[in-house]
Amino acid sequence: MNIPFYKFHGTGNDFIMVDNRNDVFSKNNTKLVHDLCHRRFGIGADGLILLENSEISSEDFKMVYYNSDGNQSSMCGNGGRCLVAFAKLLGIINDKATFTAIDGLHEATIDGNIVSLKMQDVLAKGINEEELFLDTGSPHHILFSEEVGDINVKRDGAAIRYSEKYESCGGTNVNFVQQTELDTFLVRTYERGVEDETYSCGTGVTAVALAVNAIGKTVANTINLETPGGKLQVSFENNDGAYHNIWLTGPTAKVFKGEFEC
Ligand SMILES: N[C@H](CCC[C@H](N)C(=O)O)C(=O)O
């Protein structure tokens, strides 16, 4: 069977998008997803995302996310943003969306190629710079640096991702952060399940934005995150460490359409 796909990226975090409302995709075929995401022998992507019908009629669709290792994984912020753009292209939505992902319900808005995605609430009480870990739909360890450009992200990220500290919980993503202005931070991310640096990570920059506010590096509640793949913005409200009304905003792009056999 030939299955059509679209290739999208959100600030360089790139995905194979499949309209699976007719359940055409073999969802337990880890090898297929891995091979499709392979940068040399496949289409090439950080992940693969299925758009499916939601069991809840008031929702526009459901998101199923796979990392490029072929395994289903936790929430993907950039992938969620790209999925909203994909749903718009398919004519499923107009300028707003409500969908279910593995971490629950998400609202989103789209204006041109800019998608804003509402993230789940996060409790960031009592965190400190020495032990910065937040789960924003995916797990994120955060480290600060004077010069993120000098870091070997693949080597140093993997060391933390595979460390004993995170072994029992399936590992973590790792974000290296450099403050450049009061409300602006450079972020480089090692992604679990890609097992390499990605050009950006939506749940990662969300974790960074909440963390820098929670530990007092900024009092801003709209944070600019600059990643190798582009610029993202995270805005939020904070009630004594309980972060809510968290929105991840940034560009998305459709790169090409194709089809694969399976
Ligand atoms: N690799 C992540 C999921 C994708 C996160 C990232 N692509 C994003 O935009 O949030 C994990 O397995 O925890």
The ligand as an SDF file (V2000), in Angstrom:
LIG
                    3D

 13 12  0  0  0  0  0  0  0  0999 V2000
   12.2980   13.3250   22.1940 N   0  0  0  0  0  0  0  0  0  0  0  0
   11.2860   13.6780   23.1860 C   0  0  0  0  0  0  0  0  0  0  0  0
    9.9030   13.8530   22.5300 C   0  0  0  0  0  0  0  0  0  0  0  0
    9.9220   14.9590   21.4890 C   0  0  0  0  0  0  0  0  0  0  0  0
   10.2140   16.2740   22.1070 C   0  0  0  0  0  0  0  0  0  0  0  0
   10.5540   17.4000   21.1420 C   0  0  0  0  0  0  0  0  0  0  0  0
   10.6950   17.0640   19.7520 N   0  0  0  0  0  0  0  0  0  0  0  0
    9.6040   18.5720   21.3050 C   0  0  0  0  0  0  0  0  0  0  0  0
    9.4500   19.3780   20.3920 O   0  0  0  0  0  0  0  0  0  0  0  0
    9.0330   18.6940   22.4290 O   0  0  0  0  0  0  0  0  0  0  0  0
   11.1980   12.5840   24.2220 C   0  0  0  0  0  0  0  0  0  0  0  0
   11.1790   11.4120   23.8520 O   0  0  0  0  0  0  0  0  0  0  0  0
   11.1050   12.9270   25.4120 O   0  0  0  0  0  0  0  0  0  0  0  0
  1  2  1  0
  2  3  1  0
  2 11  1  0
  3  4  1  0
  4  5  1  0
  5  6  1  0
  6  7  1  0
  6  8  1  0
  8  9  2  0
  8 10  1  0
 11 12  2  0
 11 13  1  0
M  END
$$$$
